Amino acid sequence: GFSYWRDLKLEVSNDVLIPRPETELIVDIVSRRFKNKEELISFVDLGTGSGAIGIALALANPKWNGIATDINKNALEIASKNYIKYSNKSNLKFINGNWWDPLKKFKGKIDLAVANPPYIPQDTYDELPIEVKNFEPRNALLGGEDGLDHIKEIIQNAPIYLKEKGYLLIENHFDQGSRVKKLFIENRFTNVM
């Protein structure tokens, strides 16, 4: 029904991933990089789920304009409700669609993209405890055979949508760092950490 994340109490269901404390690092990294609260930033939260990341960024940066996407309409409803609960602003919009697909009119216009995509490899998913499998949507966890299916898609398409000096911040499995870094470099990203 509900999950506490950062300073938010978020509605969750079996349509969304329960936000994890580790994902808070995405918001912390963005806050360190974009310190100027007056800067006008356009951002996207790809695969928003409960809306945790997008909502935290929109609340912390009221001058930013954000879009949260999700392939699941039920997840978008939950994310939208979560946002309305905490804000009377309109700096975060919700659009149904898979990753970048609903953002065609924003090609080359996005300063920052964040994502916590499904990244669990198949063999790891098979071994997950039943209490995780029963309460988390499979499509929010499973990232294909090596866990990189969605990460590859997001990274490969990012240069089309990001501004020339845009940023992509993506969460991945603990043992995927070197492979994910290689994907960034292969797709024209120059400052990869």
Secondary structure, DSSP 8 states (H G I E B T S, - for coil): -EEEETTEEEE--TTS----GGGHHHHHHHHHH---TTS--EEEEET-TTSHHHHHHHHH-TT-EEEEEES-HHHHHHHHHHHHHH-S---EEEEESSTTGGGGGGTT-EEEEEE----B-HHHHHTS-HHHHTTS-HHHHB--SSS-HHHHHHHHHHHHHEEEEEEEEE---TT-HHHHHHHHHHTT--S--
